[in-house]
């Protein structure tokens, strides 16, 4: 199942919210009991990656949430997907020009990422941990620029 990008990214207060249930079919590709490789290969996870990489942060969060809920509790994958969700939330807050909230969410994402990678994993769910760290650093840079421009 290839999930197309929506016609626009939902940004609260700026663009209309997508229809309720729009992502239900994608979210339904994730089932409890799937192993980490199955979760990483699911349309919900891969759509979340595509959404995130193309600036659809709210949409990424929506589909990744199903993956997160299907991950075994306290697993590295559970923490890793939570880090991705919080990073998407940080990016969304940045798009909403709320740098303080974005910075707080970056810190939460980093904590989850550190916990996920504490066993020394370089890749989780088929994604390089370093890639997520780089995205966090880029988000923090944009937060700093937004704050400087606001002064």
N, C-alpha and C positions, 0 to 999 in steps of 0.2 A: 504494500500500500504506500504510494507516494502521496504525501500531503502537500498540496500547493500552498504557497504563501497567500495570506489573506490580502484583500485589496488595500488595506491600510493597517497601521499599527494602532491599537487602542491605547490612548494616553488619557487617563481620567481628566475631565475638565477641558479637553482639547478636541477629542475625536469621539464619535459615537461608539458606544459599547457594542460588541458583536452580539448577535442573537444568542439567547440562552440555549445551551445545549449544542452550540456549533462544533465543539471539539469532542462530543460524547463518543463518536465512532472511533476517534483516535485514542482517546483514553481507554476505551474498551479493549484495546489490543494488549493491555497489561492485565495479568491475572496473578492473584496470590499464588505463591509456590513456584513462580518462575525463578530460574537461577540467574546469577548476575549476567552471564553472557546473553541469555534470552531477553532480559530486561534491557540491556544495552543495545540489542538488535531490534527492539520493538519499534513500531512506527511512532509510538508516543515519545520515546527517548530521542529517536533520530529527528522527528519533527521539531522537538524542543531545541535541539542543536541548530537546526536550520533556521528556526524562528529567531533564536538568540543571535546567531551570526549575521542576520539580516536586519536587526534592530526591532524585532517584534518581541519585546521583553515581557509584556503582560501575557501574550499568547504562549511564550515559552514556559512561563510559570504555570499556566493552566494545564498544559499537557505533562510537564515534569511532575506535577503533584501526584498524578496517578502512579507514576513510576516510583516515587518516593514512598507512597503508601504501600506498594507491593514489595519493597525491599525488606529483607529481614531486619527487625529492630536491632539497633546497636551495631549493625554491620558497617564496614567501611563504605560500602555502596550507599547505604542509607544516609550516612553523614555526607558523602560526596554529592549526592543528588540534592541534599538540603543546601549544601554550599552553592551549587548551581542556581537553585531557586532564589536564594538570598542575593546572589550576584545579579540575577535578572531583576529582582526587586530594586536593588541599588541603582541599576541602569534606568529603570522606570522612574524612580524618584529624581534622578538626574535630569531626565527628559522633562519632568514636571517642574524643574528648577527648584528643587528642594535639596540643596547640598548637605545640610545637616543630617537629614534622614538618610540620604544616600551614603554618607560617610559611616553612619551607625550600622547600616546594613552591610557595608563592605567589611567592617570589623566582625560582624556575626558570620558572614560567609567565610572569612579567613579562619575563624575558630573552628568551624565545621570542616574546612579543608585540612587544617592541621591535624584534627582528630582522625579524619579519614586516611590521611597519608602517614600517620604515626608508625605504622608497621613498615614503612620504607617503600611503599608502592609508588612506582613512577607513573603508572597508568591505572585508572579506575573507570569502569564502564566503557573501555575503549578510548578514553580521553586522557591526554597527558596532564598530569597534575600541574606541571610547569605552565601549560597553556592557560589553565584557570588562574594561576598566580599572575601571569602576564596580564590577563583581562582585569584582574583586581587592581593591579598597578596602573593600568591605563584609565580605569574608572576613577581612581583616586587623583590622577593627574587632571582629568577633566573637572573634577570637583574643585580642585585648587584653582584652576583657571576661572571657573564660574564664580567662586568666592572673590577672587581678585578683581574680576570685572564688575562685581556688585559694589565694590568700595568706591 
